[in-house]
Amino acid sequence: MIGAMIVKGMVRSAYEMVNRGEVDSMMASWADDAVYDSASELGVGVTIKGRKAIEEWHRKYFEEFPKRKFTLNSICFQETLPFLSILLGTSVIMVDWSLTETNKEGKEFRYKGGSVFHMKRRKAVYVADYISMVGLPKLSTLTRPDGKVVRVGTPIINL
């Protein structure tokens, strides 16, 4: 139980880094060969391979959406002893979140979703985002003036 509380605190801390846009701190916990499946509100995402490419994607995301606030609704673990699993082996962490973000033009978006983190010895090796379609604005409001679809990102857990 104490181990779960420690890991949940670490997860909350990681999401606070995302809220502050601290890319370098976040990337410290990604494996060099990590894979990130980013979701979008349209259900069309992108798979990004490699730590450098994931870092670049997040830098662009933070530039496009300079203000964001993740609120964590729940944090769950696959393992019975998550603290030991994270330190010594593999683990799976699931986070249910709500997000309010503002793009650089000042338009605010609100989403609900979840992220699944597959960790190996404190490094993210595979991360996937899932976004709820409930309550999303109409498709036309999710497209930027240049025709590109607005995406949301997931934080990187820094354990």
Beta strands, then each sheet from edge to edge (+ up, - down):
strand 1: 30-38
strand 2: 46-49
strand 3: 67-77
strand 4: 90-102
strand 5: 108-120
strand 6: 123-131
sheet 1: 2+ 1- 6- 5+ 4- 3+
end
